[in-house]
Amino acid sequence: MKRGGRRVRAVANVHTQVMQAGIRAAVAGLRGTVSFQAPLRNYTSFKIGGPADVLVEPADIEEVCLVVQQARARKVPFFVLGGTNLLVRDGGIRGIVISLARLRGIKEEPGSVLYAEGGVGMPTVIGYAIRHSLTGLEWAAGIPGTVAGGVVMNAGTKLGEMKDSVKAVRMVNMKGQIVDLEAARVRFEYRRALLPRGIVVGAWLQLKPGVRSEIERMVKDYLRYRRDTQPLALPSAGCVFKNPPGDSAGRLIEVAGLKGARVGDAEVSMKHGNFIVNRGHACAADVVALIGKVRSSIRRRTGVRLGLELKIVGKA
């Protein structure tokens, strides 16, 4: 048994060394930022997450293509950070983690269309639209994620969803090639978009001419509503559970008396039952345990199986 254990460990060590060599080769020659063993808690809205083997911030879209090509050639897995509905487990993520933080280009095109690269924050896009008197994104006021994340998860509020605004999507496919997709070719569902495999690196948003003062008023009104009803002052990943048909996950959780329930520093928000907040030092295991507690309680009380809106990734 001991010899067998040593043999297994030796094989695991060789595999790890091969993986590390592949990772270093896959990120060689990049102009963007390359950080080994980067703590992902610094890159998530939850402020939770173990380390990435390597975190890459490509300098531009062409460099995203290069990372994909080099990772594919060396059979190194990669994962793209994006959106706020993300929980990274405490063991972190193996392989390459790609952040689109440097893809910040935004411009107006003819026909009241905005093109924004994937790393542009939704608040930045809304601010740009306001300054150019373009209406159609008011529904997204208060959404903190990026354009890419918003497309992938079909981000939305009670006023609208990303699918209502997207005209076309720019992606880097699994061969490292740039591909543009008309919105009509993308199937949008509740809190997800069924896209080809690859990385969303930009989107064209179809807006309309509007009156700046009216757009500003609508955005301010909805921001005030979100501040009054959601725990925006504490780290979270937004809504944790999908709303069941004809009902609200937040209502079910509140009626069950689960507001304020805690595991470690993870807490069901007192302000909104469908938010779990990080009170300071929560780890992913705390959040996962609290999710299980809420789901089992709601199932026992109502028979409803709460589906996750939150995406959980990485090693435990």
Secondary structure, DSSP 8 states (H G I E B T S, - for coil): -HHHHHHHHHHHHHHHHHHHHHHHHHTTT-SSEEEEEEEGGGGSTTS---EEEEEEE-SSHHHHHHHHHHHHHTT--EEEE-SS-EEE-TT-EEEEEEE-TT---EEEETTTEEEEETTSBHHHHHHHHHHTTEES-GGGTT--SBHHHHHHTT-EETTEEGGGTEEEEEEEETTS-EEEEEGGGSEEETTEEE--SEEEEEEEEE-EE--HHHHHHHHHHHHHHHHHHS-TTS-EEEE-B---TTS-HHHHHHHTT-TT-EETTEEE-SS-TTEEEE-SS--HHHHHHHHHHHHHHHHHHH-----B-SEEES--
